[in-house]
Amino acid sequence: MRSAYITAGAAGMICGSCLHDNTLAAALKRLGHDIALVPTYTPIRTDEADVSIDRVFYGAISVYLEQNVPLFRSVPKAVERVLDHPRLLGLVSRIGASIDARHLGGLTLSLLQGENGRQSKELDELVAWLRDDYRPDIVHVTNPLLIGIVRKIKGELGVPVLCSVQGEDIFLEQLVEPFRSRVRDVLRERVRDVDGFVATSRYYADYMTGYLGLPPQRMHHVKLGIHLDGHGGAGPERDSRRPFTVGYLARVCPEKGLHVLLDAFRLLVERGAGKHETRLRIAGWLGQRDRKWFDECMARARSQGLGALIEHVGEVDRRDKIDFLQSLDVLSVPTIYREPKGLYVLEALANGVPVVQPRHGAFPELIAETGGGLLVEPGSPEAVAAGLHELMVDPERRVALGRRGKEVVHAVYGDVAMAEATLDLYRRYTRETPG
């Protein structure tokens, strides 16, 4: 069986969906499955080896110009080919391609309209490549924002199409009217083109079934998985004199709740942890949109006398990420929104680091299944501080939670298990039996 997994680059950002899609495709390849990971908009960014093809469809520059410059919809292919070159798209994305939903209502609507949208030429090119060059037995798209392509794919290839759901409602709800309502209407109409949907958490499977108006039997849950190589090593020996170290590993932005953690850390210090006994380390991608906000957060922390206790590590590659996690006593990413995945929870637990997370989104099921942390009231610095303090003063419990989480993640949440479950789903829709 041959599958095409159509993913979406995130304008130079390392995002959870790119990480998930690349990890899944790489694991399927290791199982001997023939899969093409096909980027759209921009090249993907990942902290592992990129297994996507060296071509980008629906290039962000062309898509933007087709939306806003009618003349560009008829430019020669040679011009488009230059603008869609992965290196140029990668450069443009790194210097500030916008993913702000408030400015993308019209473009989102046009893309969802597929063959009737302003980017129909891009759709024709993608379908021609799938039909004439790659010839998949099944197509899998990374999120519902891409389902404008499905109707034409099914019409010309006659293959089943699956669609993952990975947090799209957050973007859709930020669209301004009248686009939000119009996009929702088109989305609910276009989901009928898709054979089945895939969610990485039961919470998000249930939520998106209602959001998209789907029959429950069309939604499937495939457990999230991570590439475990390198995770869970002994790491440096824990020095009992080392400060109690709290970590944050996620995109640096208001949605992920870093400001909540900073307030919680201040309360933890004030509670008597001692300024020489507690540290906070922050790692993750920081985009231009959120840089001023982050600077203000850090300035406020310094004004509270916490500057010497907080380290901003910045963006990390895979090796540095594992080293970062192994330097921690506990991880907390107190998201404001209801997180549908939570890769950083699995990564922390894979290294024996327990977590303190808000009681919403996918976190309750992750904690219930792994036994690797504490759940606290969402949006409350006081609750986060209490959870951190609980694990700080009880090192035996902290170690036990980390050990239990590590055992479960390594047993259940590996990328191979995720790939095998996905392959089973592909066989179900193609009616192919295992070899």
SULPE-V687086 format. One record per backbone hydrogen bond with DSSP energy under -1.0 kcal/mol. CO is the residue of the C=O (numbers start at 1). NH is the residue of the N-H. Records with the same first field share a line. If there is no record, write none. Layout:
CO=NH  NH
This chain:
2=137  138
3=36
4=140
5=38
6=142
10=13
15=19
16=20
17=21
18=22
19=23
20=24
21=25
22=26
23=27
24=28
25=29
26=30
27=31
28=33
29=32
34=3
36=5
37=53
38=7
39=57
40=9  42
41=60
53=55
57=41
59=63
60=64
61=65
62=66
63=67
64=68
65=69
69=72
70=73
71=74
72=75
76=80
77=81
78=82
79=83
80=84
82=85
85=89
86=90
87=91
88=92
89=93
90=94
91=95
93=96
100=103
101=104
104=108
105=109
106=110
107=111
108=112
109=113
111=114
113=116
114=117
117=120
119=123
120=124
121=125
122=126
123=127
124=128
125=129
126=130
127=131
128=132
129=133  134
130=135
138=4
139=162
140=6
141=164
143=146
144=147
146=149
147=150
149=153
150=154
151=155
152=156
153=157
154=158
160=139
161=195  196
162=141
163=198
168=172
169=173
171=174
172=175
176=180
178=182
179=183
180=184
181=185
182=186
183=187
184=188
185=189
186=190
187=191
190=193
191=194
196=163
197=220
198=165
199=222
201=205
202=206
203=207
204=208
205=209
206=210
207=211
208=212
209=214
215=218
216=219
218=197
220=199
226=415
228=231
239=242
244=279
245=329  330
246=281
247=332
248=283
251=253
254=257
255=336  337
257=261
258=262
259=263
260=264
261=265
262=266
263=267
264=268
265=269
266=270
267=271
268=273
269=272
274=277
277=244
279=246
280=311
281=248
282=313  314
283=250
285=252
290=294
291=295
292=296
293=297
294=298
295=299
296=300
297=301
298=302
299=303
301=306
302=305
306=309
307=310
309=280
311=282
314=284
317=321
318=322
319=323
320=324
321=325
322=326
324=327
325=328
330=247
331=356
333=335
337=339
339=362
342=346
343=347
344=348
345=349
346=350
348=351  353
349=352
354=331
355=374
357=376
358=360
360=363
362=366
363=367
364=368
365=369
366=370
367=371
372=355
374=357
376=359
377=380
380=384
381=385
382=386
383=387
384=388
385=389
386=390
387=391
388=392
389=393
394=398
395=399
396=400
397=401
398=402
399=403
400=404
401=405
402=406
403=407
404=408
405=409
406=410
407=411
408=412
409=413
413=226
414=418
415=419
416=420
417=421
418=422
419=423
420=424
421=425
422=426
423=427
424=428
425=429
426=430
427=431  432
